[in-house]
Amino acid sequence: EYADPERIAGELARHKEVESIDILAGDWELIVKVRAKDQDEYYEFLKKVISREKGIENTSSIISLKQIKTEFVTL
């Protein structure tokens, strides 16, 4: 069954922890940037939101240890 990435992105975007979502081409369909105060809060988000979202079969987490620069560019 095909999981509609735009539908899933829309559902995830409703949560305050979600900072950004991009639809991708390649091995992954979505990249979701989640901001959490600590590991426990992130774990709860994975458990209560991500794992319950229909159409998400697999996840891979990358943890940012320190943000050096963030900039939003408008085109």
LINJO-V252583 format. One line per field, one symbol per residue. psi: psi as a letter, one per 20 degrees, with the letter a starting at -180 (. if undefined). A space follows every 50 residues. Layout:
psi = ???
//
This chain:
psi = pppohhggggghiiphiohqpqprpbhqhqppoppqhrggggghggghfg iiopiohqqppppphppgpppppq.
//
